[in-house]
Amino acid sequence: MRLSTSTNILFARPGSRTVPLKETLRLASEAGFDRFDMCFYDWVLPGSPFLTEGWREWIEDTAQEMRRLGVSFGQCHAHFYDFLSPDMTEEEKKYQQELVLRSIECCAVLGAGVCVTHPETVRGDVRFISSSRNANYEYFSRLMEEAGRFGISLAIENMCDYSMAPLRKYCSSPEELVDLINTIHIPEIGICWDFEHGEIMRQDQRAALLHIGKRLMATHVSDTHSMTDASLMHVMPFFGNMDWEIIMKTLKEIGYRGDFSFEAHNYANRLPDEVLPTALKLSFEIGQHLLSLG
């Protein structure tokens, strides 16, 4: 396993400010990080260079800074949208899909090998699990053809539907997610396990990882104090309620060799600029400690 962090560890700042991507890479690398996960969720906000005609120059400039700093990208989080929504126009779906493909191409420019993405849910069908499985099979089979042109593999993330009960979200259980991956049956499509989602769903993390096994391709690592309050989620491990020792032992037991990637955007987003270097250094040391467990 290799320690990594999402670029969202340093993006949102007090006063509605955001941190330029190159600045995030510089500050995090000074704290010890040499591996990153590009989060396109942040870069679809109004005013983002990713949404402009200059997107290619922006990502190539980022890649140049990456090389200058001597760091790399292992996994990325693609742009995503509800491709099964009955409320979106075909024109809007086309635009959103263009952004998905653009984000995958950006991942390739950065040298990442894995792109994380989300499954979606068919609504209004009593057989929503089988209907959703079939619809996701069709979507991701087509998407893999596009991603394959750039040498990118896809990792489908486990979802969380605790706060929307009694409604369900497809692939909120390891069983549904593994079943989808088995149905797609393409070696370049695997699973991203989000530990916080599993915790919120009160799932046995060890049992989930053992069930996923070699299908595990990427990780999202964060802790939480709450199952419903988003402001208390996505904090650093040991700042919440999870048992990280059993998680680390199980990851090593199943032979996981991918990135162990923080997705903890609520960790530092309220801290003053003056203490960010210290906070980032602490997060790096937490990661080093986690990798030593097991």
Secondary structure, DSSP 8 states (H G I E B T S, - for coil): -EEEEEGGGG-EEGGGEE--HHHHHHHHHHTT--EEEEETTGGGSTT-GGGSTTHHHHHHHHHHHHHHHT-EEEEEE-----TT-TTS-HHHHHHHHHHHHHHHHHHHHTT--EEEE------S-TTHHHHHHHHHHHHHHHHHHHHHTTT-EEEEE----GGGTTS--TT-SHHHHHHHHHHH--TTEEEEEEHHHHHHTT--HHHHHHHHGGGEEEEEB-B-S-SS-GGGSSB-TTSSS--HHHHHHHHHHTT--SEEEE--TTSSTTS-GGGHHHHHHHHHHHHHHHHH--
